[in-house]
Amino acid sequence: MALQRILAVDDEPFNLEILEEILEDLNFDLLTASSGPECLEIIETFDPQVILLDVSMPQMNGYDVCRAIKANPETHHIVVMFVSARGSVEERMEGYAVGAEDYIVKPFGQGELKSKLMNLSQMLLDKDILEQQVEDATSTAFDAMATSSEMGQIVNYIEQISQVDDVSTLINAMIKCLSSFGLNCNVEVRVDTQRLHFATSGLCSPIVVELFDILKSKGRLHEFTSRILVNYDLVSVLILNMPNDENKHGRIRDHICFLVSVTEQQLLAIMTRKELNTQKDNLDNALTMINGKFKSLMGMLNTNRRQNESVFRSLQERFESKIPTMGLDEDQEIFIFSNVDEAIQNSVAREEAIEMVQSAFKEIEGDLSLLTDKS
């Protein structure tokens, strides 16, 4: 703020009149005091930006007054310029030692005093700018620290849930992460035709459950007063105590949306793994059943092959023992033996086909066993 309020302190009324005349055309709000104690009393209500302070005064000299001003946390910011008839190096050093910002020696010219006051005015403006920069830098630093801490919580949450396979464990981990930001939240999860509810306090109130139902299909984000509702297909989160600070509010809102998005994806992963496990169990059961049927069929084929061998072996033995005693001529015997031989050859061919089928079944059985192991 530019210089506006000045307090002149001198025990000589004539000196105060000169100061009033010099400053008259500068439109400063000027008050005067004739002693150190009066000066200290006035600054409690007037709050001057600059004090033109005489050094040589009775009761309390200017150095003592300056010490008192600079020692008080409520007034130490006031700029003090000593006005003295003595201007030796030692006296100037004493003035600066007690905290004064400037020093002017009587008698002084009108231009000299105005120039010094203009410099002090610029100094006040620069000081305000610097203080604002420091305040902004401090705020930025604290925001950066807060963001870093919050991001650390989010990273920990993501790492924690990467191996979670249980819905309740996942949602409780998200609630714990949001609680680390000081947030009071309610959560609805919609899986397997069920609506599951979780809350920081442990239970969702009926009105919150109703709110979830009303707003679940009304868009991604709803903000009202200090509350915010974030909707995804499977997860909805209601925060009841969003911060009032605009910067923090926006930062926390972004964190919430990101956390709900990550939680939604992890929930989808859990459901996918659950479905895949169910499919694997069904496939294992089907493979076990098919494998059993193949083994049963191969057993039947083996039994049939052995029975055929036994039948044809018995038939061949009977013909070989009976035909010579039947009194048949040579052509008849050849006819019978050729037909028997043809039947045996046909049987052998069928056995070879059965062996090929058995070989194919064994390959299929091996493939099923390999598929079962991989699944």
CORVENVEN-V54853 format. One line per field, one symbol per residue. ss: DSSP state (a for helix, b for strand, c for the rest). psi: psi as a letter, one per 40 degrees, with the letter a starting at -180 (. if undefined). burial: I if it has 9 or more other ideal C-beta (glycine too) atoms within 8 Angstrom, else O. Layout:
ss=???
psi=???
burial=???
This chain:
ss=ccccbbbbbcccaaaaaaaaaaaaaaccbbbbbccaaaaaaaaaaacccbbbbbcccccccaaaaaaaaaacccccccbbbbbbccccaaaaaaaaaccccbbbbccccaaaaaaaaaaaaaaaaaaaaaaaaaaaaaaaaaaaaaaaaaaaaaaaaaaaacccccaaaaaaaaaaaaacccccbbbbbbbccbbbbbbccccccaaaaaaaaaacccccbbbbccbbbbbcccbbbbbccccccaaaaaaaaaaaaaaaaaaaaaaaaaaaaaaaaaaaaaaaaaaaaaaaaaaaaaaaaaaaaaaaaaaaaaaaaaaaaaaaaccccaaaaaaaaaaaaaaaaaaaaaaaaaaaaaaaaaaaaaaaaaaaaac
psi=hihdhhhhhiehddddddddddedeefihhiiieidddddddedddgidihhhidgiidhidddddddddehdeeeehhhhhhiehfidddddddddeeidihhhiiiidddddddddddddddddddddddddddddddddddddddddddddddddddedehehdddddddddddddeefihiihhhhifeihhhiidedihidddddddddedefidhhhhbeihhhhiddhhhhhegiidhdddddddddddddddddddddddddddddddddddddddddddddddddddddddddddddddddddddddddddddddeefiiddddddddddddddddddddddddddddddddddddddddddddd.
burial=OOIOIIIIIIOOOOIIOOIIOIIOOOOIOIIIIIIIOIIIOIIOOIOIIIIIIIIIIOOIIIIIIIIIIIOOOOIIOIIIIIIIOOOOOOIIOIIIOIIIOIIIIOOOOOOIIIOIIOIIIOIIIOOIOOOOOOOOOOOOOOIOOIIOOIOOIIOIIIOOIOOIOOIOIIIIIIIIIIIOIOIOIIIIIIIOOOOIIIIIOOOIOOOIIOIIOOIIOOOOIIOOOOIIIIIIOIIIIIIIIIOOOOOIIOIIIOIIIIIIIIIIOIIIOIIOIIOOOOOIOOIIOOIIOIIOOIIOIIOOIIOIIOOIIOOIOOIIOOIOOOIOOOOOOOOOIOOIIOOIOOIIOOIOOIIOOIIOIIOOIIOIIOOIIOIIOOO
